[in-house]
Amino acid sequence: MGRLRDWLVGRYLPSWAVQTILEENRQLRSQAEELRREYRTLRAYTDGLEHALRHGMHVEVNVEGGGAYADRSTESTDG
């Protein structure tokens, strides 16, 4: 199918359209790779959380950022 598509594009589209298609395809491939990397990272986080929960470990999730090593000097000690 790729050869047929390439032949049709080369035969019937003007050169500026071919260049536009090629550039857009490069950008889309780059975006797809970036999303794959992000997916792998997020998948690793969720796998780690599932592992910890499965083995009964205490898990603290801080959506504000910083996690367990955040600067808590601004928190009240009156608690």
C-alpha positions in Angstrom: 0.0 0.0 0.0 2.9 2.4 0.7 4.3 2.2 -2.8 0.9 2.8 -4.4 0.3 5.8 -2.1 3.8 7.2 -2.8 3.2 6.8 -6.6 -0.2 8.5 -6.3 1.2 11.4 -4.2 4.2 11.8 -6.5 2.1 11.6 -9.7 -0.9 13.8 -8.9 0.0 16.2 -6.1 2.1 19.4 -6.7 5.5 19.5 -5.1 4.5 22.0 -2.4 1.7 19.6 -1.3 4.1 16.7 -1.2 6.6 18.7 0.9 3.7 19.7 3.3 2.7 16.1 3.7 6.2 15.0 4.4 6.8 17.8 7.0 3.5 17.0 8.7 4.4 13.3 8.8 7.7 14.2 10.5 6.0 16.3 13.1 3.4 13.6 13.8 6.1 10.9 14.2 7.9 13.2 16.6 4.7 13.8 18.6 3.9 10.1 18.6 7.4 9.2 20.0 7.0 11.9 22.7 3.6 10.5 23.7 5.1 6.9 23.8 7.9 8.1 26.2 5.3 9.8 28.4 3.1 6.7 28.4 6.1 4.5 29.4 6.9 6.9 32.3 3.3 7.0 33.5 3.0 3.2 33.1 6.1 2.8 35.3 4.6 5.0 38.0 1.3 3.0 38.0 3.2 -0.3 38.0 5.2 0.9 41.0 2.0 2.0 42.9 0.3 -1.3 42.1 3.3 -3.3 43.3 3.5 -1.3 46.6 -0.3 -1.7 47.2 -0.2 -5.4 46.4 2.5 -5.9 49.0 0.9 -3.8 51.7 3.3 -0.9 51.6 2.2 2.5 52.7 2.0 4.8 49.8 1.7 8.6 50.1 0.6 10.3 46.9 1.1 14.1 46.9 -0.5 15.7 43.9 0.8 19.1 44.9 4.3 18.0 44.1 7.4 17.5 46.2 6.5 14.1 47.6 8.0 12.8 50.8 11.0 15.2 50.5 9.0 18.4 50.1 9.9 21.4 52.2 7.6 21.4 55.2 9.1 24.3 57.0 6.0 26.5 56.2 3.6 24.0 57.7 2.1 24.7 61.1 3.3 22.5 64.0 0.1 23.1 66.1 -1.5 20.1 64.3 
